[in-house]
Amino acid sequence: MATIERAFEILKDGEWHSLDAIIKDLHLPKVKARKILRFLLEFGFVVFDEGERKVRIDLEFQKFYEE
């Protein structure tokens, strides 16, 4: 499974996930995992809560992704 697909599998529940948990679940070095998350954020696939350092799938994108 491609790394971006794995990220979507982790986030598809719509819940907030800590950055550390996502990095651990992706089984990648922090640098690579953060690049993937930045890409997803840049294109509006995820939402990032800077204060809590958590990520979740964008709810509008989630609807599209599930179809």
C-alpha positions as CSV (number, residue, x, y, z in Angstrom):
1,M,0.0,0.0,0.0
2,A,1.3,3.4,-0.9
3,T,2.4,5.7,2.0
4,I,-0.3,8.3,1.2
5,E,-2.9,5.6,1.1
6,R,-1.7,4.4,4.5
7,A,-2.0,7.9,5.9
8,F,-5.6,8.1,4.6
9,E,-6.4,4.7,6.2
10,I,-5.2,6.1,9.5
11,L,-7.1,9.3,9.2
12,K,-10.3,8.1,7.5
13,D,-12.1,7.8,10.8
14,G,-12.4,11.6,11.0
15,E,-10.9,11.7,14.5
16,W,-8.0,13.9,15.6
17,H,-4.6,12.0,15.6
18,S,-1.4,13.2,17.2
19,L,1.5,13.8,14.9
20,D,3.6,11.3,16.9
21,A,0.9,8.6,16.6
22,I,0.7,9.1,12.8
23,I,4.4,9.1,12.4
24,K,4.6,5.9,14.4
25,D,1.8,4.2,12.4
26,L,3.3,5.2,9.0
27,H,6.6,3.4,10.0
28,L,8.6,6.1,8.4
29,P,11.4,8.5,9.6
30,K,9.9,11.7,11.0
31,V,11.2,13.8,8.1
32,K,9.4,11.7,5.5
33,A,6.2,11.4,7.5
34,R,6.1,15.1,8.0
35,K,6.6,15.8,4.3
36,I,3.7,13.6,3.5
37,L,1.5,15.4,6.1
38,R,2.6,18.8,4.7
39,F,1.6,17.6,1.2
40,L,-1.8,16.5,2.5
41,L,-2.3,19.8,4.3
42,E,-1.1,21.9,1.3
43,F,-3.7,20.3,-0.9
44,G,-6.5,20.5,1.6
45,F,-6.8,16.8,2.4
46,V,-6.2,17.2,6.1
47,V,-6.7,19.8,8.8
48,F,-3.9,20.6,11.3
49,D,-4.4,21.9,14.8
50,E,-1.1,23.6,15.6
51,G,-1.8,24.1,19.3
52,E,-2.6,20.5,19.9
53,R,-0.2,19.2,17.2
54,K,-3.0,16.9,15.8
55,V,-4.2,16.1,12.4
56,R,-7.5,14.9,11.0
57,I,-8.9,14.3,7.5
58,D,-10.7,17.3,6.1
59,L,-14.4,16.5,6.6
60,E,-15.4,17.7,3.0
61,F,-12.6,15.6,1.6
62,Q,-13.6,12.6,3.7
63,K,-17.1,12.6,2.1
64,F,-15.4,12.5,-1.4
65,Y,-12.9,9.9,-0.3
66,E,-15.6,7.5,1.0
67,E,-17.6,7.6,-2.2
